[in-house]
Amino acid sequence: MANCFPYLVDNTLMEQIKNLPTEELLDFWEETQFLDDQFDQGEGASLMLNLEYERAVLYELQIRKWTGKLPLDF
């Protein structure tokens, strides 16, 4: 499934994201939100990579939700 992932994030990072416990995955997502606020409009490459990380995390959260692996308290 990671091979079909349409974004720039490599398979190694996707595997790491996939293996994170939900709490750590949410922490990683929160960090992407923090970084998004820190980047200036002029840093296109950094902002683009940050968006890809965010998409990868959200994709994994969606997979967990669809498969019933996301705890109900989140």
Number of C-alpha atoms within 10 A of each C-alpha: 6 14 8 7 13 10 12 13 18 12 14 10 13 19 11 10 20 19 12 13 11 18 11 12 19 16 12 17 19 14 15 21 14 11 15 17 10 10 13 11 9 8 9 11 9 15 19 13 15 19 19 17 22 19 18 24 21 15 16 18 20 14 14 15 13 10 9 10 12 15 10 7 4 7
